[in-house]
Amino acid sequence: MSQAKLGDTVKIHYTGKLNDNITFQTSIGHKPLEFTIGQEQLIPAFEQAIVGMNPGDLKHVEIPAYEAFGPYHDELVQTVDRSLLPADLEPEVGQRLNMSSDGGQTVVVTVIDFSESSVTLDANHPLAGEDLAFDIELVEII
């Protein structure tokens, strides 16, 4: 049986949990996740955890925040005047929006608060500052 190695395309099932054991994402009940190890399509530490696994193997891996989505940065939270948003936008807490940065790049932000005159937006990744744990099953090496 061959072991997964850098450059292999694999199919896995996984369940990701936070420190409080709350599941934030899973492929169970869905099609397995397919990706190529080493192409940095996913968190590098997550991809590296697959290396050496055989099809059918199960593994538990813990990834600290600094190796996952990094620390939470307070400076990435900003309150903006509501007039800067499209007039037909009705903000809701938790809503994800695509915004343009000063440099022209698209930035995904989350609405964390709003009033009649302003909206507070968070540009941190939703899992920034979180240590993550994954249960992984290697389904197939393609």
N, CA, C and O atoms as CSV, one atom per row, in Angstrom:
chain,resi,resn,atom,element,x,y,z
A,1,MET,N,N,0.851,-1.176,0.000
A,1,MET,CA,C,0.000,0.000,0.000
A,1,MET,C,C,0.899,1.244,0.000
A,1,MET,O,O,1.874,1.307,0.749
A,2,SER,N,N,0.571,2.219,-0.833
A,2,SER,CA,C,1.431,3.400,-0.917
A,2,SER,C,C,1.020,4.467,0.087
A,2,SER,O,O,-0.157,4.625,0.410
A,3,GLN,N,N,2.006,5.183,0.563
A,3,GLN,CA,C,1.775,6.270,1.511
A,3,GLN,C,C,1.668,7.593,0.760
A,3,GLN,O,O,2.314,7.785,-0.270
A,4,ALA,N,N,0.855,8.495,1.279
A,4,ALA,CA,C,0.709,9.816,0.677
A,4,ALA,C,C,2.015,10.585,0.803
A,4,ALA,O,O,2.682,10.547,1.837
A,5,LYS,N,N,2.364,11.281,-0.268
A,5,LYS,CA,C,3.594,12.064,-0.270
A,5,LYS,C,C,3.355,13.393,-0.973
A,5,LYS,O,O,2.334,13.587,-1.633
A,6,LEU,N,N,4.294,14.288,-0.825
A,6,LEU,CA,C,4.244,15.597,-1.457
A,6,LEU,C,C,3.989,15.433,-2.957
A,6,LEU,O,O,4.663,14.639,-3.614
A,7,GLY,N,N,3.026,16.172,-3.500
A,7,GLY,CA,C,2.700,16.099,-4.919
A,7,GLY,C,C,1.552,15.164,-5.241
A,7,GLY,O,O,0.999,15.222,-6.339
A,8,ASP,N,N,1.180,14.293,-4.293
A,8,ASP,CA,C,0.048,13.383,-4.526
A,8,ASP,C,C,-1.273,14.137,-4.429
A,8,ASP,O,O,-1.430,15.036,-3.603
A,9,THR,N,N,-2.221,13.758,-5.285
A,9,THR,CA,C,-3.592,14.233,-5.150
A,9,THR,C,C,-4.321,13.196,-4.316
A,9,THR,O,O,-4.279,12.000,-4.602
A,10,VAL,N,N,-4.992,13.682,-3.275
A,10,VAL,CA,C,-5.641,12.789,-2.316
A,10,VAL,C,C,-7.094,13.186,-2.117
A,10,VAL,O,O,-7.502,14.309,-2.412
A,11,LYS,N,N,-7.865,12.227,-1.605
A,11,LYS,CA,C,-9.222,12.484,-1.156
A,11,LYS,C,C,-9.272,12.138,0.325
A,11,LYS,O,O,-8.832,11.067,0.745
A,12,ILE,N,N,-9.816,13.062,1.107
A,12,ILE,CA,C,-9.893,12.838,2.553
A,12,ILE,C,C,-11.281,13.199,3.069
A,12,ILE,O,O,-12.018,13.969,2.452
A,13,HIS,N,N,-11.610,12.626,4.208
A,13,HIS,CA,C,-12.722,13.108,5.015
A,13,HIS,C,C,-12.085,13.728,6.245
A,13,HIS,O,O,-11.056,13.258,6.732
A,14,TYR,N,N,-12.705,14.787,6.740
A,14,TYR,CA,C,-12.154,15.478,7.910
A,14,TYR,C,C,-13.271,16.109,8.725
A,14,TYR,O,O,-14.364,16.373,8.223
A,15,THR,N,N,-12.970,16.339,9.979
A,15,THR,CA,C,-13.814,17.135,10.853
A,15,THR,C,C,-12.893,18.090,11.597
A,15,THR,O,O,-11.935,17.667,12.243
A,16,GLY,N,N,-13.194,19.386,11.499
A,16,GLY,CA,C,-12.411,20.407,12.186
A,16,GLY,C,C,-13.157,20.911,13.400
A,16,GLY,O,O,-14.347,21.219,13.334
A,17,LYS,N,N,-12.428,20.994,14.532
A,17,LYS,CA,C,-13.043,21.445,15.784
A,17,LYS,C,C,-12.188,22.528,16.435
A,17,LYS,O,O,-10.974,22.603,16.246
A,18,LEU,N,N,-12.881,23.366,17.213
A,18,LEU,CA,C,-12.212,24.384,18.013
A,18,LEU,C,C,-11.876,23.801,19.380
A,18,LEU,O,O,-12.259,22.672,19.689
A,19,ASN,N,N,-11.155,24.573,20.204
A,19,ASN,CA,C,-10.769,24.110,21.545
A,19,ASN,C,C,-11.941,23.679,22.394
A,19,ASN,O,O,-11.803,22.783,23.227
A,20,ASP,N,N,-13.106,24.305,22.201
A,20,ASP,CA,C,-14.279,23.972,23.004
A,20,ASP,C,C,-15.039,22.780,22.438
A,20,ASP,O,O,-16.171,22.507,22.834
A,21,ASN,N,N,-14.399,22.071,21.501
A,21,ASN,CA,C,-14.939,20.862,20.882
A,21,ASN,C,C,-16.125,21.125,19.943
A,21,ASN,O,O,-16.840,20.195,19.570
A,22,ILE,N,N,-16.331,22.380,19.567
A,22,ILE,CA,C,-17.392,22.716,18.618
A,22,ILE,C,C,-16.866,22.493,17.202
A,22,ILE,O,O,-15.801,22.995,16.842
A,23,THR,N,N,-17.619,21.738,16.400
A,23,THR,CA,C,-17.246,21.485,15.011
A,23,THR,C,C,-17.496,22.732,14.182
A,23,THR,O,O,-18.598,23.280,14.194
A,24,PHE,N,N,-16.469,23.186,13.456
A,24,PHE,CA,C,-16.650,24.344,12.588
A,24,PHE,C,C,-16.782,23.946,11.123
A,24,PHE,O,O,-17.274,24.724,10.306
A,25,GLN,N,N,-16.340,22.731,10.790
A,25,GLN,CA,C,-16.463,22.275,9.406
A,25,GLN,C,C,-16.215,20.772,9.343
A,25,GLN,O,O,-15.397,20.230,10.087
A,26,THR,N,N,-16.940,20.108,8.439
A,26,THR,CA,C,-16.730,18.671,8.241
A,26,THR,C,C,-17.092,18.292,6.817
A,26,THR,O,O,-17.914,18.939,6.168
A,27,SER,N,N,-16.458,17.228,6.349
A,27,SER,CA,C,-16.817,16.677,5.033
A,27,SER,C,C,-17.684,15.433,5.194
A,27,SER,O,O,-18.162,14.877,4.205
A,28,ILE,N,N,-17.888,14.996,6.429
A,28,ILE,CA,C,-18.694,13.800,6.677
A,28,ILE,C,C,-20.109,14.051,6.164
A,28,ILE,O,O,-20.719,15.077,6.467
A,29,GLY,N,N,-20.621,13.107,5.387
A,29,GLY,CA,C,-21.943,13.272,4.790
A,29,GLY,C,C,-21.894,13.982,3.449
A,29,GLY,O,O,-22.930,14.198,2.819
A,30,HIS,N,N,-20.692,14.348,3.008
A,30,HIS,CA,C,-20.490,15.027,1.732
A,30,HIS,C,C,-19.407,14.275,0.959
A,30,HIS,O,O,-18.857,13.283,1.439
A,31,LYS,N,N,-19.115,14.761,-0.235
A,31,LYS,CA,C,-18.021,14.176,-1.002
A,31,LYS,C,C,-16.703,14.448,-0.277
A,31,LYS,O,O,-16.547,15.497,0.349
A,32,PRO,N,N,-15.758,13.516,-0.358
A,32,PRO,CA,C,-14.447,13.765,0.256
A,32,PRO,C,C,-13.787,15.002,-0.365
A,32,PRO,O,O,-14.020,15.328,-1.529
A,33,LEU,N,N,-12.974,15.670,0.420
A,33,LEU,CA,C,-12.196,16.813,-0.044
A,33,LEU,C,C,-11.033,16.289,-0.877
A,33,LEU,O,O,-10.306,15.394,-0.444
A,34,GLU,N,N,-10.858,16.843,-2.064
A,34,GLU,CA,C,-9.759,16.445,-2.953
A,34,GLU,C,C,-8.797,17.612,-3.101
A,34,GLU,O,O,-9.216,18.740,-3.364
A,35,PHE,N,N,-7.496,17.339,-2.930
A,35,PHE,CA,C,-6.481,18.375,-3.110
A,35,PHE,C,C,-5.130,17.715,-3.370
A,35,PHE,O,O,-4.966,16.512,-3.169
A,36,THR,N,N,-4.171,18.513,-3.817
A,36,THR,CA,C,-2.818,18.034,-4.066
A,36,THR,C,C,-1.916,18.517,-2.942
A,36,THR,O,O,-1.819,19.717,-2.685
A,37,ILE,N,N,-1.262,17.584,-2.279
A,37,ILE,CA,C,-0.390,17.914,-1.148
A,37,ILE,C,C,0.780,18.771,-1.634
A,37,ILE,O,O,1.469,18.420,-2.593
A,38,GLY,N,N,0.988,19.890,-0.959
A,38,GLY,CA,C,2.126,20.756,-1.273
A,38,GLY,C,C,1.783,21.934,-2.158
A,38,GLY,O,O,2.637,22.789,-2.394
A,39,GLN,N,N,0.553,22.007,-2.657
A,39,GLN,CA,C,0.178,23.147,-3.500
A,39,GLN,C,C,-0.403,24.299,-2.683
A,39,GLN,O,O,-0.859,25.299,-3.238
A,40,GLU,N,N,-0.381,24.145,-1.350
A,40,GLU,CA,C,-0.835,25.172,-0.420
A,40,GLU,C,C,-2.257,25.634,-0.732
A,40,GLU,O,O,-2.571,26.823,-0.664
A,41,GLN,N,N,-3.107,24.669,-1.075
A,41,GLN,CA,C,-4.518,24.946,-1.263
A,41,GLN,C,C,-5.210,25.029,0.092
A,41,GLN,O,O,-6.275,25.634,0.223
A,42,LEU,N,N,-4.591,24.413,1.098
A,42,LEU,CA,C,-5.123,24.359,2.456
A,42,LEU,C,C,-4.038,24.834,3.412
A,42,LEU,O,O,-2.944,25.200,2.983
A,43,ILE,N,N,-4.337,24.829,4.701
A,43,ILE,CA,C,-3.343,25.183,5.707
A,43,ILE,C,C,-2.147,24.242,5.534
A,43,ILE,O,O,-2.329,23.024,5.543
A,44,PRO,N,N,-0.921,24.776,5.374
A,44,PRO,CA,C,0.244,23.905,5.159
A,44,PRO,C,C,0.394,22.803,6.202
A,44,PRO,O,O,0.717,21.670,5.843
A,45,ALA,N,N,0.172,23.097,7.475
A,45,ALA,CA,C,0.300,22.074,8.525
A,45,ALA,C,C,-0.747,20.972,8.350
A,45,ALA,O,O,-0.490,19.812,8.670
A,46,PHE,N,N,-1.919,21.335,7.845
A,46,PHE,CA,C,-2.970,20.348,7.573
A,46,PHE,C,C,-2.518,19.437,6.432
A,46,PHE,O,O,-2.623,18.215,6.534
A,47,GLU,N,N,-2.013,20.030,5.342
A,47,GLU,CA,C,-1.529,19.236,4.209
A,47,GLU,C,C,-0.401,18.312,4.644
A,47,GLU,O,O,-0.369,17.144,4.255
A,48,GLN,N,N,0.525,18.828,5.449
A,48,GLN,CA,C,1.679,18.040,5.898
A,48,GLN,C,C,1.238,16.856,6.739
A,48,GLN,O,O,1.898,15.817,6.731
A,49,ALA,N,N,0.126,16.990,7.469
A,49,ALA,CA,C,-0.373,15.898,8.313
A,49,ALA,C,C,-0.772,14.679,7.491
A,49,ALA,O,O,-0.794,13.566,8.017
A,50,ILE,N,N,-1.085,14.866,6.222
A,50,ILE,CA,C,-1.515,13.766,5.355
A,50,ILE,C,C,-0.307,12.935,4.891
A,50,ILE,O,O,-0.435,11.743,4.612
A,51,VAL,N,N,0.855,13.575,4.814
A,51,VAL,CA,C,2.064,12.887,4.351
A,51,VAL,C,C,2.342,11.683,5.248
A,51,VAL,O,O,2.356,11.799,6.474
A,52,GLY,N,N,2.562,10.532,4.626
A,52,GLY,CA,C,2.863,9.300,5.348
A,52,GLY,C,C,1.646,8.460,5.677
A,52,GLY,O,O,1.784,7.329,6.142
A,53,MET,N,N,0.455,8.993,5.441
A,53,MET,CA,C,-0.763,8.218,5.707
A,53,MET,C,C,-1.027,7.249,4.559
A,53,MET,O,O,-0.668,7.515,3.412
A,54,ASN,N,N,-1.653,6.134,4.881
A,54,ASN,CA,C,-2.105,5.158,3.887
A,54,ASN,C,C,-3.620,5.288,3.750
A,54,ASN,O,O,-4.290,5.701,4.697
A,55,PRO,N,N,-4.170,4.938,2.582
A,55,PRO,CA,C,-5.635,4.941,2.463
A,55,PRO,C,C,-6.264,4.115,3.586
A,55,PRO,O,O,-5.826,3.001,3.874
A,56,GLY,N,N,-7.298,4.681,4.215
A,56,GLY,CA,C,-7.962,4.027,5.335
A,56,GLY,C,C,-7.446,4.475,6.691
A,56,GLY,O,O,-8.109,4.257,7.705
A,57,ASP,N,N,-6.258,5.106,6.728
A,57,ASP,CA,C,-5.696,5.580,7.997
A,57,ASP,C,C,-6.519,6.731,8.556
A,57,ASP,O,O,-7.083,7.535,7.814
A,58,LEU,N,N,-6.573,6.788,9.876
A,58,LEU,CA,C,-7.204,7.891,10.600
A,58,LEU,C,C,-6.122,8.611,11.390
A,58,LEU,O,O,-5.190,7.983,11.891
A,59,LYS,N,N,-6.246,9.934,11.500
A,59,LYS,CA,C,-5.247,10.708,12.240
A,59,LYS,C,C,-5.928,11.893,12.907
A,59,LYS,O,O,-6.844,12.499,12.352
A,60,HIS,N,N,-5.463,12.208,14.106
A,60,HIS,CA,C,-5.892,13.419,14.806
A,60,HIS,C,C,-4.709,14.380,14.793
A,60,HIS,O,O,-3.596,13.996,15.152
A,61,VAL,N,N,-4.939,15.619,14.384
A,61,VAL,CA,C,-3.856,16.608,14.341
A,61,VAL,C,C,-4.358,17.907,14.957
A,61,VAL,O,O,-5.491,18.328,14.721
A,62,GLU,N,N,-3.488,18.536,15.756
A,62,GLU,CA,C,-3.803,19.823,16.360
A,62,GLU,C,C,-2.886,20.870,15.760
A,62,GLU,O,O,-1.669,20.695,15.693
A,63,ILE,N,N,-3.505,21.977,15.321
A,63,ILE,CA,C,-2.753,23.033,14.652
A,63,ILE,C,C,-2.949,24.331,15.440
A,63,ILE,O,O,-4.067,24.836,15.537
A,64,PRO,N,N,-1.866,24.867,16.000
A,64,PRO,CA,C,-1.996,26.115,16.759
A,64,PRO,C,C,-2.363,27.279,15.841
A,64,PRO,O,O,-2.083,27.248,14.643
A,65,ALA,N,N,-2.985,28.292,16.408
A,65,ALA,CA,C,-3.466,29.446,15.639
A,65,ALA,C,C,-2.392,30.030,14.725
A,65,ALA,O,O,-2.675,30.370,13.576
A,66,TYR,N,N,-1.157,30.148,15.228
A,66,TYR,CA,C,-0.104,30.775,14.424
A,66,TYR,C,C,0.243,29.960,13.179
A,66,TYR,O,O,0.801,30.514,12.232
A,67,GLU,N,N,-0.074,28.644,13.149
A,67,GLU,CA,C,0.157,27.818,11.968
A,67,GLU,C,C,-1.112,27.660,11.132
A,67,GLU,O,O,-1.074,27.106,10.034
A,68,ALA,N,N,-2.230,28.148,11.657
A,68,ALA,CA,C,-3.513,28.014,10.951
A,68,ALA,C,C,-3.820,29.337,10.245
A,68,ALA,O,O,-3.304,29.595,9.158
A,69,PHE,N,N,-4.658,30.175,10.863
A,69,PHE,CA,C,-5.056,31.434,10.242
A,69,PHE,C,C,-4.450,32.640,10.934
A,69,PHE,O,O,-4.867,33.774,10.701
A,70,GLY,N,N,-3.460,32.394,11.789
A,70,GLY,CA,C,-2.741,33.472,12.441
A,70,GLY,C,C,-3.494,34.068,13.617
A,70,GLY,O,O,-4.610,33.657,13.937
A,71,PRO,N,N,-2.863,35.040,14.253
A,71,PRO,CA,C,-3.491,35.680,15.407
A,71,PRO,C,C,-4.629,36.605,14.974
A,71,PRO,O,O,-4.734,36.990,13.809
A,72,TYR,N,N,-5.467,36.944,15.932
A,72,TYR,CA,C,-6.540,37.897,15.699
A,72,TYR,C,C,-5.950,39.299,15.832
A,72,TYR,O,O,-5.272,39.588,16.819
A,73,HIS,N,N,-6.195,40.173,14.857
A,73,HIS,CA,C,-5.653,41.533,14.862
A,73,HIS,C,C,-6.776,42.545,15.064
A,73,HIS,O,O,-7.627,42.721,14.193
A,74,ASP,N,N,-6.771,43.210,16.222
A,74,ASP,CA,C,-7.799,44.215,16.521
A,74,ASP,C,C,-7.840,45.331,15.480
A,74,ASP,O,O,-8.900,45.897,15.211
A,75,GLU,N,N,-6.684,45.646,14.898
A,75,GLU,CA,C,-6.632,46.749,13.928
A,75,GLU,C,C,-7.355,46.417,12.614
A,75,GLU,O,O,-7.552,47.303,11.783
A,76,LEU,N,N,-7.746,45.164,12.421
A,76,LEU,CA,C,-8.500,44.780,11.228
A,76,LEU,C,C,-10.008,44.930,11.421
A,76,LEU,O,O,-10.793,44.557,10.550
A,77,VAL,N,N,-10.403,45.477,12.564
A,77,VAL,CA,C,-11.809,45.780,12.835
A,77,VAL,C,C,-11.984,47.291,12.688
A,77,VAL,O,O,-11.292,48.076,13.335
A,78,GLN,N,N,-12.925,47.681,11.820
A,78,GLN,CA,C,-13.149,49.110,11.591
A,78,GLN,C,C,-14.637,49.411,11.512
A,78,GLN,O,O,-15.426,48.614,11.003
A,79,THR,N,N,-14.994,50.553,12.018
A,79,THR,CA,C,-16.364,51.035,11.901
A,79,THR,C,C,-16.373,52.073,10.788
A,79,THR,O,O,-15.591,53.024,10.803
A,80,VAL,N,N,-17.269,51.881,9.820
A,80,VAL,CA,C,-17.354,52.787,8.668
A,80,VAL,C,C,-18.745,53.390,8.586
A,80,VAL,O,O,-19.722,52.824,9.078
A,81,ASP,N,N,-18.806,54.532,7.963
A,81,ASP,CA,C,-20.092,55.191,7.750
A,81,ASP,C,C,-20.914,54.348,6.785
A,81,ASP,O,O,-20.413,53.875,5.765
A,82,ARG,N,N,-22.154,54.174,7.122
A,82,ARG,CA,C,-23.039,53.330,6.311
A,82,ARG,C,C,-23.185,53.849,4.882
A,82,ARG,O,O,-23.497,53.079,3.973
A,83,SER,N,N,-22.965,55.126,4.682
A,83,SER,CA,C,-23.074,55.706,3.336
A,83,SER,C,C,-21.999,55.167,2.390
A,83,SER,O,O,-22.116,55.320,1.174
A,84,LEU,N,N,-20.949,54.536,2.939
A,84,LEU,CA,C,-19.901,53.957,2.101
A,84,LEU,C,C,-20.313,52.611,1.504
A,84,LEU,O,O,-19.649,52.100,0.601
A,85,LEU,N,N,-21.405,52.040,2.007
A,85,LEU,CA,C,-21.912,50.754,1.514
A,85,LEU,C,C,-23.016,50.999,0.490
A,85,LEU,O,O,-23.617,52.073,0.474
A,86,PRO,N,N,-23.286,50.013,-0.363
A,86,PRO,CA,C,-24.382,50.175,-1.322
A,86,PRO,C,C,-25.694,50.510,-0.597
A,86,PRO,O,O,-25.985,49.951,0.460
A,87,ALA,N,N,-26.468,51.411,-1.167
A,87,ALA,CA,C,-27.703,51.886,-0.531
A,87,ALA,C,C,-28.701,50.756,-0.281
A,87,ALA,O,O,-29.468,50.808,0.679
A,88,ASP,N,N,-28.692,49.736,-1.142
A,88,ASP,CA,C,-29.667,48.650,-1.004
A,88,ASP,C,C,-29.192,47.530,-0.071
A,88,ASP,O,O,-29.899,46.540,0.117
A,89,LEU,N,N,-28.008,47.681,0.505
A,89,LEU,CA,C,-27.476,46.652,1.403
A,89,LEU,C,C,-28.082,46.783,2.789
A,89,LEU,O,O,-27.987,47.834,3.423
A,90,GLU,N,N,-28.700,45.720,3.251
A,90,GLU,CA,C,-29.221,45.654,4.616
A,90,GLU,C,C,-28.283,44.768,5.423
A,90,GLU,O,O,-28.384,43.543,5.347
A,91,PRO,N,N,-27.374,45.357,6.195
A,91,PRO,CA,C,-26.391,44.537,6.920
A,91,PRO,C,C,-27.027,43.660,7.987
A,91,PRO,O,O,-28.031,44.012,8.606
A,92,GLU,N,N,-26.401,42.502,8.176
A,92,GLU,CA,C,-26.790,41.565,9.222
A,92,GLU,C,C,-25.514,41.084,9.898
A,92,GLU,O,O,-24.507,40.859,9.226
A,93,VAL,N,N,-25.544,40.926,11.206
A,93,VAL,CA,C,-24.376,40.416,11.926
A,93,VAL,C,C,-24.054,39.020,11.382
A,93,VAL,O,O,-24.936,38.171,11.253
A,94,GLY,N,N,-22.781,38.803,11.070
A,94,GLY,CA,C,-22.325,37.527,10.513
A,94,GLY,C,C,-22.247,37.536,8.993
A,94,GLY,O,O,-21.642,36.643,8.400
A,95,GLN,N,N,-22.845,38.523,8.364
A,95,GLN,CA,C,-22.839,38.617,6.903
A,95,GLN,C,C,-21.419,38.855,6.404
A,95,GLN,O,O,-20.677,39.649,6.981
A,96,ARG,N,N,-21.044,38.161,5.328
A,96,ARG,CA,C,-19.713,38.309,4.725
A,96,ARG,C,C,-19.860,39.180,3.478
A,96,ARG,O,O,-20.753,38.968,2.658
A,97,LEU,N,N,-18.973,40.158,3.352
A,97,LEU,CA,C,-19.008,41.095,2.228
A,97,LEU,C,C,-17.641,41.149,1.565
A,97,LEU,O,O,-16.615,40.990,2.225
A,98,ASN,N,N,-17.633,41.372,0.263
A,98,ASN,CA,C,-16.394,41.616,-0.471
A,98,ASN,C,C,-16.214,43.119,-0.582
A,98,ASN,O,O,-17.091,43.824,-1.082
A,99,MET,N,N,-15.075,43.603,-0.113
A,99,MET,CA,C,-14.760,45.030,-0.167
A,99,MET,C,C,-13.465,45.196,-0.955
A,99,MET,O,O,-12.683,44.254,-1.082
A,100,SER,N,N,-13.248,46.387,-1.478
A,100,SER,CA,C,-12.001,46.694,-2.172
A,100,SER,C,C,-11.104,47.488,-1.241
A,100,SER,O,O,-11.532,48.457,-0.614
A,101,SER,N,N,-9.850,47.059,-1.163
A,101,SER,CA,C,-8.886,47.792,-0.343
A,101,SER,C,C,-8.377,48.992,-1.123
A,101,SER,O,O,-8.665,49.133,-2.312
A,102,ASP,N,N,-7.619,49.857,-0.458
A,102,ASP,CA,C,-7.044,51.027,-1.132
A,102,ASP,C,C,-6.149,50.611,-2.289
A,102,ASP,O,O,-6.010,51.344,-3.268
A,103,GLY,N,N,-5.536,49.423,-2.175
A,103,GLY,CA,C,-4.662,48.932,-3.229
A,103,GLY,C,C,-5.400,48.214,-4.349
A,103,GLY,O,O,-4.776,47.730,-5.293
A,104,GLY,N,N,-6.726,48.143,-4.250
A,104,GLY,CA,C,-7.520,47.518,-5.303
A,104,GLY,C,C,-7.750,46.033,-5.111
A,104,GLY,O,O,-8.388,45.396,-5.949
A,105,GLN,N,N,-7.242,45.465,-4.017
A,105,GLN,CA,C,-7.446,44.043,-3.754
A,105,GLN,C,C,-8.814,43.826,-3.114
A,105,GLN,O,O,-9.331,44.696,-2.413
A,106,THR,N,N,-9.396,42.643,-3.369
A,106,THR,CA,C,-10.660,42.289,-2.734
A,106,THR,C,C,-10.374,41.717,-1.351
A,106,THR,O,O,-9.539,40.826,-1.193
A,107,VAL,N,N,-11.082,42.243,-0.352
A,107,VAL,CA,C,-10.940,41.801,1.025
A,107,VAL,C,C,-12.307,41.330,1.500
A,107,VAL,O,O,-13.304,42.033,1.335
A,108,VAL,N,N,-12.352,40.148,2.088
A,108,VAL,CA,C,-13.601,39.634,2.644
A,108,VAL,C,C,-13.689,40.102,4.091
A,108,VAL,O,O,-12.766,39.900,4.879
A,109,VAL,N,N,-14.817,40.731,4.428
A,109,VAL,CA,C,-15.036,41.225,5.779
A,109,VAL,C,C,-16.335,40.639,6.327
A,109,VAL,O,O,-17.212,40.213,5.575
A,110,THR,N,N,-16.433,40.629,7.647
A,110,THR,CA,C,-17.633,40.144,8.319
A,110,THR,C,C,-18.270,41.292,9.075
A,110,THR,O,O,-17.585,42.024,9.790
A,111,VAL,N,N,-19.582,41.458,8.925
A,111,VAL,CA,C,-20.315,42.462,9.684
A,111,VAL,C,C,-20.434,41.951,11.124
A,111,VAL,O,O,-20.985,40.876,11.362
A,112,ILE,N,N,-19.914,42.730,12.085
A,112,ILE,CA,C,-20.003,42.297,13.480
A,112,ILE,C,C,-20.933,43.188,14.304
A,112,ILE,O,O,-21.309,42.830,15.420
A,113,ASP,N,N,-21.306,44.355,13.752
A,113,ASP,CA,C,-22.250,45.238,14.420
A,113,ASP,C,C,-22.697,46.293,13.412
A,113,ASP,O,O,-22.002,46.556,12.431
A,114,PHE,N,N,-23.855,46.893,13.657
A,114,PHE,CA,C,-24.303,47.989,12.786
A,114,PHE,C,C,-25.342,48.826,13.510
A,114,PHE,O,O,-25.990,48.387,14.460
A,115,SER,N,N,-25.470,50.044,13.020
A,115,SER,CA,C,-26.497,50.960,13.517
A,115,SER,C,C,-27.086,51.652,12.288
A,115,SER,O,O,-26.773,51.289,11.155
A,116,GLU,N,N,-27.933,52.641,12.515
A,116,GLU,CA,C,-28.505,53.373,11.380
A,116,GLU,C,C,-27.441,54.142,10.610
A,116,GLU,O,O,-27.580,54.370,9.409
A,117,SER,N,N,-26.374,54.543,11.306
A,117,SER,CA,C,-25.380,55.388,10.662
A,117,SER,C,C,-24.044,54.713,10.351
A,117,SER,O,O,-23.264,55.235,9.555
A,118,SER,N,N,-23.766,53.547,10.975
A,118,SER,CA,C,-22.454,52.926,10.775
A,118,SER,C,C,-22.538,51.402,10.751
A,118,SER,O,O,-23.527,50.797,11.164
A,119,VAL,N,N,-21.452,50.810,10.246
A,119,VAL,CA,C,-21.321,49.356,10.208
A,119,VAL,C,C,-19.912,49.016,10.685
A,119,VAL,O,O,-18.941,49.624,10.234
A,120,THR,N,N,-19.795,48.042,11.597
A,120,THR,CA,C,-18.483,47.595,12.071
A,120,THR,C,C,-18.130,46.320,11.331
A,120,THR,O,O,-18.874,45.340,11.348
A,121,LEU,N,N,-16.957,46.357,10.669
A,121,LEU,CA,C,-16.504,45.269,9.807
A,121,LEU,C,C,-15.215,44.671,10.351
A,121,LEU,O,O,-14.343,45.391,10.838
A,122,ASP,N,N,-15.102,43.364,10.265
A,122,ASP,CA,C,-13.932,42.634,10.743
A,122,ASP,C,C,-13.281,41.938,9.550
A,122,ASP,O,O,-13.893,41.077,8.918
A,123,ALA,N,N,-12.037,42.313,9.245
A,123,ALA,CA,C,-11.317,41.726,8.109
A,123,ALA,C,C,-10.456,40.527,8.516
A,123,ALA,O,O,-9.759,39.960,7.675
A,124,ASN,N,N,-10.495,40.130,9.799
A,124,ASN,CA,C,-9.794,38.918,10.219
A,124,ASN,C,C,-10.492,37.702,9.619
A,124,ASN,O,O,-11.700,37.725,9.382
A,125,HIS,N,N,-9.731,36.649,9.377
A,125,HIS,CA,C,-10.348,35.378,8.986
A,125,HIS,C,C,-11.219,34.949,10.158
A,125,HIS,O,O,-10.835,35.158,11.308
A,126,PRO,N,N,-12.391,34.350,9.898
A,126,PRO,CA,C,-13.270,33.934,10.997
A,126,PRO,C,C,-12.604,33.008,12.020
A,126,PRO,O,O,-13.047,32.940,13.167
A,127,LEU,N,N,-11.549,32.297,11.618
A,127,LEU,CA,C,-10.862,31.386,12.543
A,127,LEU,C,C,-9.527,31.945,13.039
A,127,LEU,O,O,-8.743,31.221,13.653
A,128,ALA,N,N,-9.264,33.223,12.778
A,128,ALA,CA,C,-8.029,33.851,13.275
A,128,ALA,C,C,-8.008,33.783,14.793
A,128,ALA,O,O,-9.023,34.016,15.451
A,129,GLY,N,N,-6.849,33.465,15.339
A,129,GLY,CA,C,-6.690,33.394,16.785
A,129,GLY,C,C,-7.154,32.091,17.401
A,129,GLY,O,O,-7.081,31.923,18.619
A,130,GLU,N,N,-7.626,31.176,16.593
A,130,GLU,CA,C,-8.162,29.898,17.100
A,130,GLU,C,C,-7.177,28.757,16.858
A,130,GLU,O,O,-6.640,28.607,15.760
A,131,ASP,N,N,-6.947,27.958,17.897
A,131,ASP,CA,C,-6.234,26.695,17.726
A,131,ASP,C,C,-7.241,25.714,17.133
A,131,ASP,O,O,-8.396,25.684,17.557
A,132,LEU,N,N,-6.818,24.918,16.165
A,132,LEU,CA,C,-7.719,24.013,15.464
A,132,LEU,C,C,-7.310,22.560,15.676
A,132,LEU,O,O,-6.127,22.257,15.827
A,133,ALA,N,N,-8.285,21.673,15.688
A,133,ALA,CA,C,-8.032,20.232,15.773
A,133,ALA,C,C,-8.799,19.566,14.642
A,133,ALA,O,O,-9.947,19.916,14.367
A,134,PHE,N,N,-8.164,18.613,13.994
A,134,PHE,CA,C,-8.783,17.902,12.884
A,134,PHE,C,C,-8.681,16.399,13.077
A,134,PHE,O,O,-7.639,15.879,13.478
A,135,ASP,N,N,-9.774,15.708,12.786
A,135,ASP,CA,C,-9.776,14.265,12.640
A,135,ASP,C,C,-9.819,14.020,11.144
A,135,ASP,O,O,-10.725,14.485,10.453
A,136,ILE,N,N,-8.830,13.283,10.648
A,136,ILE,CA,C,-8.645,13.100,9.209
A,136,ILE,C,C,-8.659,11.622,8.870
A,136,ILE,O,O,-8.069,10.807,9.580
A,137,GLU,N,N,-9.337,11.280,7.778
A,137,GLU,CA,C,-9.282,9.933,7.212
A,137,GLU,C,C,-8.833,10.056,5.762
A,137,GLU,O,O,-9.466,10.744,4.962
A,138,LEU,N,N,-7.731,9.380,5.433
A,138,LEU,CA,C,-7.292,9.350,4.048
A,138,LEU,C,C,-8.132,8.323,3.314
A,138,LEU,O,O,-8.041,7.126,3.590
A,139,VAL,N,N,-8.955,8.788,2.374
A,139,VAL,CA,C,-9.854,7.918,1.636
A,139,VAL,C,C,-9.154,7.286,0.457
A,139,VAL,O,O,-9.291,6.088,0.210
A,140,GLU,N,N,-8.381,8.117,-0.293
A,140,GLU,CA,C,-7.797,7.622,-1.539
A,140,GLU,C,C,-6.632,8.488,-1.963
A,140,GLU,O,O,-6.649,9.704,-1.776
A,141,ILE,N,N,-5.615,7.857,-2.538
A,141,ILE,CA,C,-4.538,8.554,-3.232
A,141,ILE,C,C,-4.833,8.357,-4.719
A,141,ILE,O,O,-4.918,7.222,-5.189
A,142,ILE,N,N,-4.986,9.439,-5.448
A,142,ILE,CA,C,-5.398,9.339,-6.858
A,142,ILE,C,C,-4.172,9.221,-7.764
A,142,ILE,O,O,-4.312,9.126,-8.983
